[in-house]
């Protein structure tokens, strides 16, 4: 878990059938549901959710680890604090957050019951009003989903629509990392012309591709003209960041045809090789299929 959290929501079923003079034996490739996504703060995906019967807006964040709810939302739905979770931000500092149990979490008609969530105050964190929760990967452990491009849609896949995605895209292995109730996914990237490989956290809560400073030398990057920024993050931890545009390509390892050039990279001292955020992920249709420990990636 890389930063203090705030809650989430859930997902249930959309079923539709087409009537015709003669029934067809071909299975429908319709997904379970398609949920429109909006944008917050220029990088976050937002979506409508229902938390224990309360409708609100949540961030869809694949790097947050677990569901989060604001203290105000927690109070409205009558949840109680039940334990504590200790995680780490990407920069390594320890984060402690109280845990609760949500009666239900619903996204796109898909509902989960008795959901573990962290509680944190997020009021004022976003300029957009009414964001009171985060939905993380644990909600999708048994529900494959696709984020199809920037600000477009969250698609909750059926078995048939997932099979169609698998035919259209490349299947790539991912590593699942479970820490208590928190769940993250990592994928390997090929950097430059085969100069380096990095295992990166898949994080729709970040925008830029972030790499550990050791990749400066591995990729032969000149930081002399890099844009630099120093400051403190939300927890008061100091940071130094350098931003450059890579000359060489970035590709999913094992899928060199899915490469991009001219990617902006932020170099910062972190505990991972790196993170891949929405700037690159949104250039593809990416399906998380956690049960099979894979992603399906296709050109948009």
C-alpha positions as YAML, in Angstrom:
chain: A
units: angstrom
residues:
- id: 1
  name: UNK
  ca: [0.00, 0.00, 0.00]
- id: 2
  name: UNK
  ca: [1.64, 3.21, -1.03]
- id: 3
  name: UNK
  ca: [-0.33, 6.03, 0.61]
- id: 4
  name: UNK
  ca: [-3.14, 6.69, 3.13]
- id: 5
  name: UNK
  ca: [-6.37, 5.32, 1.92]
- id: 6
  name: UNK
  ca: [-10.03, 6.05, 1.48]
- id: 7
  name: UNK
  ca: [-12.82, 3.69, 0.63]
- id: 8
  name: UNK
  ca: [-14.49, 1.97, -2.15]
- id: 9
  name: UNK
  ca: [-17.57, 0.55, -3.78]
- id: 10
  name: UNK
  ca: [-18.75, -2.58, -5.67]
- id: 11
  name: UNK
  ca: [-20.00, -4.09, -8.86]
- id: 12
  name: UNK
  ca: [-23.12, -6.26, -9.89]
- id: 13
  name: UNK
  ca: [-24.67, -7.71, -12.98]
- id: 14
  name: UNK
  ca: [-26.13, -6.23, -16.13]
- id: 15
  name: UNK
  ca: [-27.83, -8.82, -18.22]
- id: 16
  name: UNK
  ca: [-29.38, -8.15, -21.57]
- id: 17
  name: UNK
  ca: [-30.75, -10.38, -24.27]
- id: 18
  name: UNK
  ca: [-31.77, -9.72, -27.83]
- id: 19
  name: UNK
  ca: [-34.96, -11.20, -29.17]
- id: 20
  name: UNK
  ca: [-35.01, -12.55, -32.69]
- id: 21
  name: UNK
  ca: [-37.39, -14.61, -34.78]
- id: 22
  name: UNK
  ca: [-35.09, -17.62, -34.40]
- id: 23
  name: UNK
  ca: [-32.86, -18.11, -31.33]
- id: 24
  name: UNK
  ca: [-29.12, -18.13, -31.92]
- id: 25
  name: UNK
  ca: [-26.87, -20.79, -30.47]
- id: 26
  name: UNK
  ca: [-23.88, -18.42, -30.46]
- id: 27
  name: UNK
  ca: [-22.97, -17.22, -26.93]
- id: 28
  name: UNK
  ca: [-23.21, -13.49, -26.27]
- id: 29
  name: UNK
  ca: [-19.93, -11.67, -25.81]
- id: 30
  name: UNK
  ca: [-21.64, -8.89, -23.85]
- id: 31
  name: UNK
  ca: [-19.79, -7.86, -20.67]
- id: 32
  name: UNK
  ca: [-21.40, -7.95, -17.25]
- id: 33
  name: UNK
  ca: [-21.49, -4.15, -17.14]
- id: 34
  name: UNK
  ca: [-19.90, -1.02, -18.59]
- id: 35
  name: UNK
  ca: [-19.39, 1.87, -16.18]
- id: 36
  name: UNK
  ca: [-18.46, 5.34, -17.54]
- id: 37
  name: UNK
  ca: [-15.32, 6.83, -16.04]
- id: 38
  name: UNK
  ca: [-14.65, 10.48, -15.36]
- id: 39
  name: UNK
  ca: [-11.39, 12.19, -14.46]
- id: 40
  name: UNK
  ca: [-10.25, 13.88, -11.26]
- id: 41
  name: UNK
  ca: [-7.13, 16.01, -10.80]
- id: 42
  name: UNK
  ca: [-5.98, 15.16, -14.32]
- id: 43
  name: UNK
  ca: [-4.95, 11.56, -13.55]
- id: 44
  name: UNK
  ca: [-7.51, 9.66, -11.48]
- id: 45
  name: UNK
  ca: [-10.40, 7.59, -12.82]
- id: 46
  name: UNK
  ca: [-13.65, 8.24, -10.92]
- id: 47
  name: UNK
  ca: [-16.84, 6.21, -10.98]
- id: 48
  name: UNK
  ca: [-20.17, 5.97, -9.16]
- id: 49
  name: UNK
  ca: [-20.35, 3.40, -6.37]
- id: 50
  name: UNK
  ca: [-22.69, 2.39, -3.58]
- id: 51
  name: UNK
  ca: [-21.20, 1.80, -0.14]
- id: 52
  name: UNK
  ca: [-23.52, 0.03, 2.32]
- id: 53
  name: UNK
  ca: [-26.52, 1.53, 0.54]
- id: 54
  name: UNK
  ca: [-25.01, 5.04, 0.24]
- id: 55
  name: UNK
  ca: [-24.39, 6.32, -3.31]
- id: 56
  name: UNK
  ca: [-21.17, 8.28, -3.77]
- id: 57
  name: UNK
  ca: [-18.14, 8.79, -6.04]
- id: 58
  name: UNK
  ca: [-14.95, 6.75, -5.80]
- id: 59
  name: UNK
  ca: [-11.48, 6.69, -7.31]
- id: 60
  name: UNK
  ca: [-10.61, 3.51, -9.24]
- id: 61
  name: UNK
  ca: [-7.03, 2.96, -8.07]
- id: 62
  name: UNK
  ca: [-5.17, -0.26, -8.90]
- id: 63
  name: UNK
  ca: [-2.18, 0.79, -6.78]
- id: 64
  name: UNK
  ca: [-3.95, 1.71, -3.53]
- id: 65
  name: UNK
  ca: [-4.04, -1.88, -2.26]
- id: 66
  name: UNK
  ca: [-7.55, -2.10, -0.82]
- id: 67
  name: UNK
  ca: [-10.87, -0.27, -0.55]
- id: 68
  name: UNK
  ca: [-10.90, 3.06, 1.28]
- id: 69
  name: UNK
  ca: [-13.67, 5.23, 2.70]
- id: 70
  name: UNK
  ca: [-13.69, 8.69, 4.20]
- id: 71
  name: UNK
  ca: [-14.43, 9.15, 7.86]
- id: 72
  name: UNK
  ca: [-17.60, 11.05, 6.99]
- id: 73
  name: UNK
  ca: [-18.88, 8.24, 4.77]
- id: 74
  name: UNK
  ca: [-17.95, 5.68, 7.40]
- id: 75
  name: UNK
  ca: [-20.01, 7.58, 9.97]
- id: 76
  name: UNK
  ca: [-23.03, 7.86, 7.64]
- id: 77
  name: UNK
  ca: [-23.18, 4.12, 6.93]
- id: 78
  name: UNK
  ca: [-22.54, 3.18, 10.54]
- id: 79
  name: UNK
  ca: [-19.30, 1.24, 10.13]
- id: 80
  name: UNK
  ca: [-17.07, 0.60, 13.13]
- id: 81
  name: UNK
  ca: [-13.29, 0.53, 13.41]
- id: 82
  name: UNK
  ca: [-12.04, -3.05, 13.58]
- id: 83
  name: UNK
  ca: [-8.27, -3.32, 13.58]
- id: 84
  name: UNK
  ca: [-5.40, -1.61, 11.78]
- id: 85
  name: UNK
  ca: [-3.43, -2.10, 8.60]
- id: 86
  name: UNK
  ca: [0.27, -1.25, 8.33]
- id: 87
  name: UNK
  ca: [1.58, -0.69, 4.81]
- id: 88
  name: UNK
  ca: [4.22, 1.27, 2.93]
- id: 89
  name: UNK
  ca: [4.16, 4.13, 0.48]
- id: 90
  name: UNK
  ca: [6.27, 3.80, -2.66]
- id: 91
  name: UNK
  ca: [8.97, 5.87, -0.97]
- id: 92
  name: UNK
  ca: [9.16, 3.35, 1.86]
- id: 93
  name: UNK
  ca: [7.67, 5.14, 4.86]
- id: 94
  name: UNK
  ca: [5.26, 3.20, 7.04]
- id: 95
  name: UNK
  ca: [1.57, 4.04, 6.89]
- id: 96
  name: UNK
  ca: [-0.94, 2.97, 9.56]
- id: 97
  name: UNK
  ca: [-4.65, 3.15, 8.82]
- id: 98
  name: UNK
  ca: [-7.69, 1.94, 10.77]
- id: 99
  name: UNK
  ca: [-9.78, -0.81, 9.20]
- id: 100
  name: UNK
  ca: [-13.53, -1.34, 9.08]
- id: 101
  name: UNK
  ca: [-16.00, -3.81, 7.54]
- id: 102
  name: UNK
  ca: [-18.44, -2.46, 4.99]
- id: 103
  name: UNK
  ca: [-21.81, -4.19, 4.77]
- id: 104
  name: UNK
  ca: [-21.58, -4.00, 0.99]
- id: 105
  name: UNK
  ca: [-19.73, -2.43, -1.90]
- id: 106
  name: UNK
  ca: [-21.34, -2.11, -5.34]
- id: 107
  name: UNK
  ca: [-19.99, -1.03, -8.70]
- id: 108
  name: UNK
  ca: [-21.89, -1.33, -11.96]
- id: 109
  name: UNK
  ca: [-24.43, -3.65, -10.37]
- id: 110
  name: UNK
  ca: [-21.83, -6.10, -9.00]
- id: 111
  name: UNK
  ca: [-22.09, -6.38, -5.21]
- id: 112
  name: UNK
  ca: [-19.69, -7.68, -2.60]
- id: 113
  name: UNK
  ca: [-20.65, -8.19, 1.04]
- id: 114
  name: UNK
  ca: [-18.64, -7.76, 4.22]
- id: 115
  name: UNK
  ca: [-15.80, -5.83, 2.57]
- id: 116
  name: UNK
  ca: [-12.60, -4.89, 4.40]
- id: 117
  name: UNK
  ca: [-11.77, -1.20, 3.93]
- id: 118
  name: UNK
  ca: [-9.42, 1.37, 5.39]
- id: 119
  name: UNK
  ca: [-10.74, 4.64, 6.81]
- id: 120
  name: UNK
  ca: [-9.02, 7.97, 6.18]
- id: 121
  name: UNK
  ca: [-9.92, 11.63, 5.97]
- id: 122
  name: UNK
  ca: [-9.82, 12.71, 2.32]
- id: 123
  name: UNK
  ca: [-11.97, 15.82, 2.48]
- id: 124
  name: UNK
  ca: [-10.16, 18.60, 0.62]
- id: 125
  name: UNK
  ca: [-7.62, 16.23, -0.93]
- id: 126
  name: UNK
  ca: [-9.27, 16.53, -4.36]
- id: 127
  name: UNK
  ca: [-10.52, 19.79, -5.89]
- id: 128
  name: UNK
  ca: [-13.52, 17.85, -7.21]
- id: 129
  name: UNK
  ca: [-16.27, 17.52, -4.59]
- id: 130
  name: UNK
  ca: [-17.99, 14.38, -3.31]
- id: 131
  name: UNK
  ca: [-15.11, 11.91, -3.73]
- id: 132
  name: UNK
  ca: [-15.43, 9.75, -0.64]
- id: 133
  name: UNK
  ca: [-13.95, 6.35, -1.50]
- id: 134
  name: UNK
  ca: [-11.36, 4.34, -3.38]
- id: 135
  name: UNK
  ca: [-11.92, 0.99, -5.08]
- id: 136
  name: UNK
  ca: [-8.80, -1.19, -5.12]
- id: 137
  name: UNK
  ca: [-7.91, -4.54, -6.65]
- id: 138
  name: UNK
  ca: [-9.35, -6.85, -3.93]
- id: 139
  name: UNK
  ca: [-12.83, -6.05, -5.26]
- id: 140
  name: UNK
  ca: [-11.80, -7.53, -8.62]
- id: 141
  name: UNK
  ca: [-10.10, -10.73, -7.44]
- id: 142
  name: UNK
  ca: [-12.87, -12.83, -9.03]
- id: 143
  name: UNK
  ca: [-14.14, -10.22, -11.51]
- id: 144
  name: UNK
  ca: [-11.99, -9.54, -14.59]
- id: 145
  name: UNK
  ca: [-12.18, -5.93, -15.71]
- id: 146
  name: UNK
  ca: [-10.90, -3.69, -18.49]
- id: 147
  name: UNK
  ca: [-10.01, -0.02, -18.45]
- id: 148
  name: UNK
  ca: [-10.51, 0.95, -22.05]
- id: 149
  name: UNK
  ca: [-8.56, 4.11, -22.75]
- id: 150
  name: UNK
  ca: [-8.46, 7.54, -21.12]
- id: 151
  name: UNK
  ca: [-11.60, 8.68, -19.37]
- id: 152
  name: UNK
  ca: [-13.77, 6.18, -21.18]
- id: 153
  name: UNK
  ca: [-15.10, 3.14, -19.37]
- id: 154
  name: UNK
  ca: [-14.60, 0.41, -16.80]
- id: 155
  name: UNK
  ca: [-15.79, -2.83, -18.40]
- id: 156
  name: UNK
  ca: [-16.72, -5.71, -16.08]
- id: 157
  name: UNK
  ca: [-16.05, -8.75, -18.21]
- id: 158
  name: UNK
  ca: [-18.21, -11.85, -18.62]
- id: 159
  name: UNK
  ca: [-16.57, -15.16, -19.52]
- id: 160
  name: UNK
  ca: [-17.56, -14.61, -23.16]
- id: 161
  name: UNK
  ca: [-16.35, -11.01, -23.37]
- id: 162
  name: UNK
  ca: [-13.13, -11.98, -21.59]
- id: 163
  name: UNK
  ca: [-12.54, -14.69, -24.19]
- id: 164
  name: UNK
  ca: [-13.03, -12.09, -26.92]
- id: 165
  name: UNK
  ca: [-10.47, -9.81, -25.23]
- id: 166
  name: UNK
  ca: [-8.03, -12.71, -25.09]
- id: 167
  name: UNK
  ca: [-8.38, -13.26, -28.84]
- id: 168
  name: UNK
  ca: [-7.84, -9.58, -29.63]
- id: 169
  name: UNK
  ca: [-4.97, -8.78, -27.25]
- id: 170
  name: UNK
  ca: [-1.70, -10.10, -25.89]
- id: 171
  name: UNK
  ca: [-1.77, -12.18, -22.71]
- id: 172
  name: UNK
  ca: [1.04, -11.16, -20.35]
- id: 173
  name: UNK
  ca: [1.91, -12.61, -16.92]
- id: 174
  name: UNK
  ca: [1.62, -10.44, -13.83]
- id: 175
  name: UNK
  ca: [2.77, -10.95, -10.27]
- id: 176
  name: UNK
  ca: [0.19, -10.57, -7.52]
- id: 177
  name: UNK
  ca: [1.46, -9.22, -4.20]
- id: 178
  name: UNK
  ca: [-0.79, -9.77, -1.18]
- id: 179
  name: UNK
  ca: [-0.08, -8.02, 2.13]
- id: 180
  name: UNK
  ca: [-2.85, -8.63, 4.61]
- id: 181
  name: UNK
  ca: [-6.05, -7.34, 2.97]
- id: 182
  name: UNK
  ca: [-4.09, -5.30, 0.38]
- id: 183
  name: UNK
  ca: [-3.45, -6.55, -3.16]
- id: 184
  name: UNK
  ca: [-1.20, -5.11, -5.90]
- id: 185
  name: UNK
  ca: [-0.12, -6.26, -9.36]
- id: 186
  name: UNK
  ca: [3.27, -5.99, -11.05]
- id: 187
  name: UNK
  ca: [4.19, -6.37, -14.73]
- id: 188
  name: UNK
  ca: [7.57, -6.39, -16.44]
- id: 189
  name: UNK
  ca: [8.60, -3.64, -18.85]
- id: 190
  name: UNK
  ca: [11.41, -3.64, -21.40]
- id: 191
  name: UNK
  ca: [13.17, -0.27, -21.36]
- id: 192
  name: UNK
  ca: [15.23, 1.18, -24.17]
- id: 193
  name: UNK
  ca: [16.47, -1.13, -26.90]
- id: 194
  name: UNK
  ca: [16.74, -4.07, -24.53]
- id: 195
  name: UNK
  ca: [18.98, -2.06, -22.21]
- id: 196
  name: UNK
  ca: [17.03, -2.81, -19.05]
- id: 197
  name: UNK
  ca: [14.07, -4.64, -17.60]
- id: 198
  name: UNK
  ca: [11.90, -3.41, -14.74]
- id: 199
  name: UNK
  ca: [9.13, -4.97, -12.67]
- id: 200
  name: UNK
  ca: [6.66, -2.11, -12.16]
- id: 201
  name: UNK
  ca: [3.56, -1.64, -10.03]
- id: 202
  name: UNK
  ca: [0.45, -1.13, -12.17]
- id: 203
  name: UNK
  ca: [-0.97, 2.04, -10.67]
- id: 204
  name: UNK
  ca: [-3.97, 3.94, -12.01]
- id: 205
  name: UNK
  ca: [-3.53, 6.27, -9.04]
- id: 206
  name: UNK
  ca: [-0.37, 7.69, -10.65]
- id: 207
  name: UNK
  ca: [0.08, 9.40, -13.99]
- id: 208
  name: UNK
  ca: [3.75, 9.30, -14.95]
- id: 209
  name: UNK
  ca: [6.02, 6.30, -15.48]
- id: 210
  name: UNK
  ca: [8.21, 6.31, -12.34]
- id: 211
  name: UNK
  ca: [11.59, 4.57, -12.17]
- id: 212
  name: UNK
  ca: [14.20, 4.07, -9.47]
- id: 213
  name: UNK
  ca: [17.32, 6.27, -9.99]
- id: 214
  name: UNK
  ca: [19.46, 3.21, -10.79]
- id: 215
  name: UNK
  ca: [17.84, 3.22, -14.22]
- id: 216
  name: UNK
  ca: [19.45, 6.57, -15.02]
- id: 217
  name: UNK
  ca: [22.77, 4.81, -15.58]
- id: 218
  name: UNK
  ca: [21.27, 1.64, -17.05]
- id: 219
  name: UNK
  ca: [19.46, 3.66, -19.71]
- id: 220
  name: UNK
  ca: [22.24, 6.17, -20.27]
- id: 221
  name: UNK
  ca: [19.97, 9.10, -19.33]
- id: 222
  name: UNK
  ca: [21.49, 12.58, -19.08]
- id: 223
  name: UNK
  ca: [19.88, 14.47, -16.19]
- id: 224
  name: UNK
  ca: [21.67, 17.74, -16.86]
- id: 225
  name: UNK
  ca: [18.61, 19.33, -18.44]
- id: 226
  name: UNK
  ca: [16.05, 17.40, -16.40]
- id: 227
  name: UNK
  ca: [13.16, 19.23, -14.79]
- id: 228
  name: UNK
  ca: [13.59, 18.82, -11.05]
- id: 229
  name: UNK
  ca: [11.25, 19.10, -8.13]
- id: 230
  name: UNK
  ca: [11.83, 18.89, -4.39]
- id: 231
  name: UNK
  ca: [9.22, 18.94, -1.68]
- id: 232
  name: UNK
  ca: [7.23, 16.90, 0.81]
- id: 233
  name: UNK
  ca: [4.46, 14.42, 0.07]
- id: 234
  name: UNK
  ca: [1.11, 14.20, 1.87]
- id: 235
  name: UNK
  ca: [2.73, 12.47, 4.86]
- id: 236
  name: UNK
  ca: [5.54, 15.01, 5.23]
- id: 237
  name: UNK
  ca: [8.18, 12.76, 3.67]
- id: 238
  name: UNK
  ca: [10.76, 14.74, 1.65]
- id: 239
  name: UNK
  ca: [11.38, 13.79, -1.99]
- id: 240
  name: UNK
  ca: [13.59, 14.69, -4.94]
- id: 241
  name: UNK
  ca: [12.28, 14.05, -8.44]
- id: 242
  name: UNK
  ca: [13.79, 14.42, -11.90]
- id: 243
  name: UNK
  ca: [11.64, 14.40, -15.05]
- id: 244
  name: UNK
  ca: [12.95, 13.51, -18.50]
- id: 245
  name: UNK
  ca: [11.66, 12.19, -21.82]
- id: 246
  name: UNK
  ca: [13.12, 8.81, -22.76]
- id: 247
  name: UNK
  ca: [14.71, 8.56, -26.20]
- id: 248
  name: UNK
  ca: [14.27, 4.79, -26.41]
- id: 249
  name: UNK
  ca: [11.08, 2.73, -26.42]
- id: 250
  name: UNK
  ca: [9.09, 1.37, -23.49]
- id: 251
  name: UNK
  ca: [7.29, -1.94, -24.07]
- id: 252
  name: UNK
  ca: [5.54, -4.65, -22.12]
- id: 253
  name: UNK
  ca: [8.11, -7.42, -21.81]
- id: 254
  name: UNK
  ca: [7.26, -10.21, -24.21]
- id: 255
  name: UNK
  ca: [5.19, -7.92, -26.41]
- id: 256
  name: UNK
  ca: [7.66, -5.67, -28.28]
- id: 257
  name: UNK
  ca: [4.94, -4.62, -30.71]
- id: 258
  name: UNK
  ca: [3.17, -2.88, -27.80]
- id: 259
  name: UNK
  ca: [5.86, -0.23, -27.43]
- id: 260
  name: UNK
  ca: [5.80, 3.52, -27.07]
- id: 261
  name: UNK
  ca: [8.52, 6.10, -27.56]
- id: 262
  name: UNK
  ca: [8.84, 9.55, -26.04]
- id: 263
  name: UNK
  ca: [7.53, 8.49, -22.63]
- id: 264
  name: UNK
  ca: [7.99, 10.96, -19.78]
- id: 265
  name: UNK
  ca: [9.75, 9.36, -16.83]
- id: 266
  name: UNK
  ca: [10.04, 10.56, -13.26]
- id: 267
  name: UNK
  ca: [13.12, 9.29, -11.40]
- id: 268
  name: UNK
  ca: [12.70, 9.05, -7.63]
- id: 269
  name: UNK
  ca: [14.12, 6.95, -4.81]
- id: 270
  name: UNK
  ca: [11.41, 4.31, -4.26]
- id: 271
  name: UNK
  ca: [11.16, 0.74, -2.93]
- id: 272
  name: UNK
  ca: [10.19, -0.72, -6.34]
- id: 273
  name: UNK
  ca: [11.83, -0.83, -9.75]
- id: 274
  name: UNK
  ca: [9.07, 1.51, -10.81]
- id: 275
  name: UNK
  ca: [5.39, 2.24, -11.33]
- id: 276
  name: UNK
  ca: [3.43, 2.48, -14.58]
- id: 277
  name: UNK
  ca: [0.63, 5.02, -14.43]
- id: 278
  name: UNK
  ca: [-2.24, 6.24, -16.55]
- id: 279
  name: UNK
  ca: [-0.14, 8.17, -19.09]
- id: 280
  name: UNK
  ca: [1.01, 4.86, -20.63]
- id: 281
  name: UNK
  ca: [-1.74, 2.48, -19.49]
- id: 282
  name: UNK
  ca: [-4.42, 4.68, -21.05]
- id: 283
  name: UNK
  ca: [-2.90, 4.24, -24.49]
- id: 284
  name: UNK
  ca: [-4.11, 0.63, -24.46]
- id: 285
  name: UNK
  ca: [-7.15, -1.41, -23.55]
- id: 286
  name: UNK
  ca: [-5.86, -3.24, -20.47]
- id: 287
  name: UNK
  ca: [-7.73, -6.15, -18.88]
- id: 288
  name: UNK
  ca: [-6.85, -7.33, -15.37]
- id: 289
  name: UNK
  ca: [-7.61, -11.06, -15.01]
- id: 290
  name: UNK
  ca: [-6.38, -11.68, -11.49]
- id: 291
  name: UNK
  ca: [-7.67, -15.23, -11.23]
- id: 292
  name: UNK
  ca: [-5.37, -16.26, -14.08]
- id: 293
  name: UNK
  ca: [-2.57, -13.92, -12.97]
- id: 294
  name: UNK
  ca: [-2.45, -12.17, -16.33]
- id: 295
  name: UNK
  ca: [-3.32, -8.98, -18.12]
- id: 296
  name: UNK
  ca: [-4.65, -8.73, -21.66]
- id: 297
  name: UNK
  ca: [-3.30, -5.76, -23.57]
- id: 298
  name: UNK
  ca: [-4.58, -4.53, -26.93]
- id: 299
  name: UNK
  ca: [-4.09, -1.44, -29.04]
- id: 300
  name: UNK
  ca: [-7.02, 0.96, -28.83]
...
